[in-house]
Amino acid sequence: MFNEKPSAKPGTIGRWPKGKANRVPRVKVLNYLKISFEALFCSKTCRIKKNIVPLQSVSGEKYGYLCQTIIKRFKNMKRFLLFIMFVVCGMGVMAQLPKVVLKDMHGKEVSTDTLSNQGKPFIIDFFATWCKPCNRELDAISEVYEDWQQETGVKIIAVSIDQAHNINKVKPLVDSHGWDYEVLLDPNGDLKRAFSIQMIPYVLIVDGQGNIVYKHQGYTDGAEEELIEKVRELIKP
């Protein structure tokens, strides 16, 4: 299979013998990258295409070099894949807020890409008047909201996804619960669709630079503590 020409230093496996006659064609090295894990860890046989080739036919030096080449290529490929995953995940998590025009409870238009908190983190919480877990979450946050603001300066922006025929229920609900939040209305679900939200409550944490750094859906009692912990991490010096 390979030209059996001895190297200058018999018994060594770290380097391939010099000379054109001793070079393994690139296609053969690439084929060996497709071998099974047994071959990767230097077992007795490897698979090239559909044929089983005994590795005993390869000299000890070339066999060792081949294993080293495969492992090196494997490690390089692993690093590359990890880099791609890091970039893709980073792009997804560090996204900016989309530009969607909503209205507050007083009818004032607000573009969501301009939402900010003077360089401090803020939380966007999607809710609806008919959503009991949403109301429980906003109630739980309301109880500690003043403390959160004093400690971190965080701001809560609650976004109602109630449809047009239900919008008139939003302000009475907010007032009856005493929620001291900035409330925006998304009756057409434009912002909801922009984030592909399937279930509420749905919470986003945005850092002081406007990057979305955390997403969470659903609510269980005590889950608000996770939110403030994330905010604390963002304001650490």
Secondary structure, DSSP 4 states (H G I P E B T S, - for coil): -------SSTT--SSPPSSGGGPPPHHHHHHHTTS-HHHHTT-SEEEETTEEEEGGGS-HHHHHHHHHHHHHHHHHHHHHHHHHHHHHHHHHHTPBPP--EEEETTS-EEEGGG---TTS-EEEEEE-TT-HHHHHHHHHHHHHHHHHHHHH--EEEEEE---GGGGGGHHHHHHHHT--SEEEE-TT-HHHHHTT--SSSEEEEE-TTSBEEEEEE---TTTHHHHHHHHHHHH--
